[in-house]
Amino acid sequence: MNEPRRTGAAHGDPHVAESRPSGAQPAAVAATGGPESADDSGSPADAVLVRGGIAFHGAAELEAAPMGGVFLRRIPRSVRERLGARGRFIAAESTGCELRFVTSSQTVDVTLALPVQEGTVAVYCGGMFHSEHRLQAGSVRTLRLHAPPRLKTADARRLSASGFAPEVWRIRFGRAEAVFCGLDAFGEQVRPPRPGETPELRLLAYGSSITHGGEGSRSAYIDQTARRLGVDLYNIGMSGSCLCEPELIDWIADRRDWDILFLELGVNMRDGMDDETFRTRVRYTLERISAAHPLRPIALTTIYPNFATLGEGFPEAAAKEFRFNEILREEARRVGHAKLLPIEGDTVLGDPGGLSCDLIHPADEGHIRMGENLARRLAPMLGAQVRGDSRSR
């Protein structure tokens, strides 16, 4: 199931500098230069972009920013520009992208910008929360980060249940287009994480805003799921624009950097797509990915409970959602993939009281419970145990 991972350039890409995970770099790193990608054709190889000793997790492409520095793009421009109007700018967001590095410096300056919209940057040491920073749109800001002194006194193995070693700095981006401008470790060396310092297995998730996450919760349920499974996450959530466009599905199918795929489909297509078009897109999604990955586990959920099905106020939407869910079930059976797991959405969101008052997006408690429930469903597919789950003890 697992294929070897490479850190650095994909073969044949002249824009990506070759790097090794163990190679330390000078203390000051400036983000300059033109676009970098794992594959300029829009079909990323199994690689992590590395520049100046920093691993750009989740970034399929680094794109020069007009204000200086580089955008972290989770979906390449060659794919983004072929999506719908909303999808094009949602795909440009840096959700789930991270700067990852290790340094002996006790103080690090990381300079960032969010040119388009304000947002939050969360900092972690391994799997542990360090700090959160609110950045205003259009301004460049330097975060001065200090290594927590108590981490050195603890047994690192006992702090690594997430799969991340505590010495790995993780600068995590949310719902905004993020620009990396530079890093200064004040004379100390900087290197990307080595094998064993990050999770070995990788979860790729594609879905609606519920999967994408947002400003209302620091960690969406899919982040909670990954944490409980001890796996790394690639989040391709598309808020309001999870439409299963063939161009995006082809790009997902061509990726080789995941060990399990999770698909949350339907809710963004319910209001603007007829049944037959929905079936056609679901069928293409499942057939295309299954053909490319006959041995890798894939999970597909029906639509989570929401305002349409929690009462009698939206009968047309409720009827359509019923039909869409049945289409998902039928197409999952039809594709015949040996490792495709259909999941009922109401077993993941078992308590609709975990939703926010819009009755579509989970609040913090809802995300936590959904993450716990989904992790229990996915764990057997990976031969894993749910971390911190009393039921697994």
N, C-alpha and C positions, 0 to 999 in steps of 0.2 A: 504493500500500500504506500509506503513512504519512499520517495525518490530522493537522492542526495540533494542537499541544498548548496547553492553557491552564494557567496557574498561578494558583490562587486559587479563586474560587467557581464552582460550576456555576450556570447560569442558573436562577432560580426558587427557589433555596435561601436563605431568609432568615437561616440560622444561620451562614453562612460569610462572613467579611469579604473583600471584594475586595482582592487584592494583586497587585502586579506583581513579576516576578522581579528587576527592577533597583532596587526600592525599598528603601533602607536604613532601618533602624528604630533606635530608641534602644537604648542599650547594655544596659540591664537589661530582661529579658523575663520576666514572670510567667505561668505557665500557669494561667489561670482560666477560668471560664465553663462553659456547658452543652455538650451534644453538638454536634459539627460533622461534616458529612459531605459528600461530593461529590454525594450525592443521597439524600435521606431515604427514598426508596422502595426502596433497596437495589440500584439499578442505577447505579453510579457513572459520571459523565461523564468525559471525558478531561481530568482535572484533577489537580493536586497541591495538597494542602492547605498553606496558608501562614499562619503567625501570627507576628507580631513579628519579621519578617525571617528566620524559620526555615522551611525546607521540610520537611514531614513525609512523606518518601518511603515508599510502601508502605502508608500509613494511609488506609483508606477512611473512617475515622471517628475523631474525637477525642471521648472520653467522659469526663465529669467523674468524678474518683476521690474516694472518701470521705475519703481522707487529704489531699486537696488535689492540684492539678495535674490532668493529663488522661492517660487511657490512650490508647495508640496501638493502634487496632484495625484489623487488616488485612482483616477481614470484618465488615460491618455487623451490628449487633444484630438487625435485621429478618431477616437470613439465618441468623445463628448459632442463634437460638432455634428454628429449624425443622429443625435437624439432630438426629442421634442423640445419646444421652447423652454419649459420649466426644467426638463431634464438636463439641458445644457449647462445651466448655472448651478443646479444642485450637484451635478457630477463634479463641478470645480471645487466644491468644498473639501476641506482637509480632514473631515471627520474620520477618526480612527488612525490618522497618521501620527507618528511619534518620532521625536529625535531620541536616539538611544546611544549612550556612551558610558565609558568607565574612565575615571581619572583619579589619581591620588590627591589632587588638589582639594583642599577643604573649602574653597570658595570658587564658584564658577559664575561668570557673567554670560547670559544667553540673550542675544538681541533678536527681537521678533517684531512683526507687524501684522495687523489685520486690516488690509487696505479698504475693504468694502463694507464690512459691518462689524460692530463691536462683538466681543465674545469672551469666552473663558478659556484659559489655558491651565490645565491641571498638571502638577508635577508629582511624580512618584519616585521612590527609591525601591527598585524591584516591584513587589506587589503592594507596597505600603504607601499610603498617601502622605505627601510631604507638604504641599501648599497649593493654593489656588489663586489665580491672578486674573483680574478683569482688565482687558485691553480695550481701549477706545478705538473706534474706526479711524483709519487714516494716519495714525501716529506711530512712530517707531519707539519701542520701549525695551529697555534692558532689564532683565530679571537677574538680580544678584542672589544666587542660591548658596546656602551654607550646608555642608554635610552634617547630618545629625550625629553628634558625638556618641550617643548611646548605642548606635548601631554597631560600633566597633567592639563593644563589650558583650554583645550577644552572640550566641551560636548561630552562624549564618544559615545552617541547614534547617534550623527550626523556624526561620523567617522566610523560607523559600517554597512553601506549599503551593504558591501561585505558579511556580515554574520559573519565576524570576529571582535571580540572585539579588540581595539587597544593595550591592555596590553598583548596580546598573541604574543610572539616571534615565528617567523616562519623561520627556516633555510631551504631553498629550494634548491634541487639538480637538475642539468640538465643532459646532456648527458655524464655521466661517472659513474663508479662504486665507490660509496662513502663509506667511513669508518668513523664511529663516534668513537673518542678516549676518550672523556671526556668533562665535563662541570664544571666550577667553578663559583659559585655565591658569593664568598667572604663572607661566613658566613650567607647569607640569605637563606631562604627556597625556594625550587623549586617544583612546582606542575604542573601536566598536565592541559590543559584547561577543564573547567567545561561545562556542558550542557548550551547552551545559549551564550557561548563565541566562538563557531564555528558554521557554517551553519548546520541546521537541516537536509536538504535534500542532497542527494549524487548522483553525476553523474559518471558513469563508462564508459570510452571510450576505444574502441579498434579499431586500424586502422594502417595506414602506417606511414612513416616518417613525413607526413604532420600533422598527429595527434600527433605523438611522439614529434615533436618539435626538435629544434636543437640550435646550437650556433649562428645561424643567427638571432634569435629573442628571446628576453627574455621571451615572453609569446606567445605560439602557440594559434591558433584560438580557440582550445578547452578550454584553460585557460581563454581566453577572454569571451567565452560563459558562463563558470561557474561564472565568476565575475559578468556578467550582470544579471544572474539569481539568484545570491546570494546563490549558492549551493557549496558544497565541491566536489572536483574532485579526482577521481582515474584514472590515465593515464596508460593504458596498450598499448600505441602505440608501434609498432614494426617496426622500420626503416628497410625498404628493406626486411622484413620477416613477413609481415602480410599475412599468408598463411592458416589461419583457420584450423590448425592441430586439429584433434579431441581431443587430450590430453589437449590442451590449452582451447578449447571450453568447454570441460567438467568442467575444473576448473572454468571458468567464470560462467557457468551455476550453479555450486554448491555454488557460493558466495551468501551471503544474506546481504551484506553491501552496497547495492545500491538501489536507488529509481527510477532511469531512466538509461537506457543503450543506448549508441550511437555507431553505427557500421559504419565504413568507410572501405568498402571492394572493392577489385578488382584491383587496380593499381599495387600492388606488384605481382599479379598472372597473369597479362596480358601477360607478355613476356615469361613465362616458363610453362604455364599450358594450356591444351586444354579445349575446351568449356565444355565437359562432366564432366571432373574432377572438373572444377570450379563450375558447377551446383551442383555436388554431395556435395562439401564442403559447399557451401552456404546453401543448403537444410539442411544438418546436423546441421549447426550453428543455423539456424532459428528454426528448429524443436526441437532441444535439449534445447535451451534457452527458447523457448515459452512453452514447456511442464513443465519446472521447475518454470517458472514465468508467469502463465497465466493472472495475474492481474496487472503486472508492465508494465509501458510504455517502448517501445523499438522504437528507430528511426534508419532507415537504409538509407544511402545516396548512390546515384550512384557516379561514378567516377567524380572527379572535372575536369574542363577543363584543358588541358595541351598540350604540344607540339604536341601530336599525333592528336589532334582534332582542333588545332588552325590554321592549314594550310594544304597544300597538300603534304608536304614533307615525310610523314610517312603513306602511304595509308594502309599498312597491319595492323599496330598498330591501326589506326583509325577504320578500319573495325572490328577488334577484340574487341576494346573498345565498339563499338556500340552493338555488340552481348552480351558482358558481362553486359552492363547496362540493356539490355532487360532481361537477365537471372535474374538479381537482382529484377527487377520489377515483373517478373513472379513468382519467388519464394516467394516474399513478399505477393502476392495475394494468392498463394497456401496455405501458412501455416495457414491462417485464424485467426491470433492472433488479438483479438479485439482492442488492444492498440498498434498495430505496425503501425508506421507512415513512409511511404516511402517518401524520400526527393530527389528531383532532384539536383544533384551536382552543376549545373549552377545557381541555385537560392541561393546557399551559396557563391560560388565564382562567383558573378555576373559580376565582372570586372576583366578579366584576366590580365589587366595591373597591378594588385596587386601582380602578381607573380615576383619572382626573374628572372634573365636572363637565368636560366636553363629551364624555362617554365614548371616547375613541382612543385617547392616549393615556397610557398608564402613568400614575404618579410613582414616587419613590418606592412605596410599599408594594405596589403592583409589579414594578420592574424586579424587585427582589424575589417575590414569590414566583413570578414567571421564570426567572433565571434558575431558581431551585428546581422547579418542575421540569423545565426543558433539559437541564443537565441530567436529571434522572433518566429521561428518555434517550438521550444521546450516549450516555456512558457505556451501555453494553455494545454499541456500535464501534467504540474505540477500545474496548477491553479495559476501560478505565473505572475508577471509583470516584464518586462525587466527594470532593474535599469538604470537610466540615459538616457533612450531612449525617445526622444521628442515625438515619435509617441504614447507612452503609457501614456502621460500626458493629 
